[in-house]
Amino acid sequence: MTLHILFESPFAGRALEECRRVASAGDALLLAGDGVYALAGTAADALQALRADGVALFALAEDCAARGVESAAVPGLGTIDYGGFIELTLAHERSVSWF
């Protein structure tokens, strides 16, 4: 089980696409920093595809609020605080950061 942490906006690079290629069932994806912009527009479709493949989706609530991004736009996405971030890292064998 891997925790993927997406920091890059999907509108600024290809990190979300690259993450999608390697993420698999049982993994989790945490949107952090500009990565929360993946909740908007067509990038939300990529998140739904990951969810359909068995990847759990999360976003840092503070980063959503700071960027004015609505986390409810993607069904099945959980919003967490920094304590939840720590819990996710402890629950997964490894983590990969995507910039």
N, C-alpha and C positions, 0 to 999 in steps of 0.2 A: 504494500500500500504506500502510495506516494502522495505527498501534499504538494500541489503545484501552486505557486504564489505568483500571480500576474500583476506586475507593477506598471507595465507599459499600456498606454491607450491603444486600442485596436485601430485607431484612426491615425496613429503615428508610426506604426511598424507592423511586423508580422509575428510578434510573440504569441498572440492568441492562436493563430493558425498553426504555429509550430507546436504549441502546447497540445492542441487538438490532435495532432498526429501521434503523440506518444502517450497521452492520458488513456487510461483504461478503467474498466469496471472495478470498483473498490477504491479508486483514487478520489481525491478531493481537490477542488480548485478554489482558492481564496483570491478574491479581487481586492487589491490594495492600491493606494496611491491613485495614479491616473488609470490604473486598470479598471476602476469602477465605471469608467466610461463605456465599458463593454455592455453595460446594462441598457444602453441607449441605441436606438436605430437598428440597423441590420446585424450588428454584432450580437444582439440578443438572440438571434437565430442560432448562432454558433454555440451559445451557452445552452440553449434548449437541446441541441444535438448532443452535447456532452452529457447532459442530464439523462437523455434517452439511452446513452451508452453506459449508464451506471456510475457516472462521476457525480459526487456530491458537490453542490455549489454554495459558496459563502461569500459575503462581502463585509468589509470593515465598515461599521455604521458611521464612525467618525469621518471616514474618507468620503462616503456617500453624502453626508451632510455638508462637508466642506466644499464639495463640488456641485451641490444642488442636484444630485442624481437620485431618482426615485428607485429604491430597491424593489418595490412591489411590482415593477414592470416585468419581472421574470418569475413565473410561478415555480415554487419549490426551492427558491434561493433563501438561505438563512442569513440574517445579519447578525454579526457578532462584534463584541468589543475586543480590546487588546487581551483581556483575560481569556476570552474564547480563542483568540489566535494562539496563545500559549498552549491551551488544551489541544487544539488541532495538531500542533507540532509534536506534542507528546504522544498523541494517538497514532501517528504515522511513523513508519520505519525510516523514511527519508523525506527530504524536501528538495524541491527544485524551484529556483527563482527565475522568473522570466522578465527580462528588461527590454 
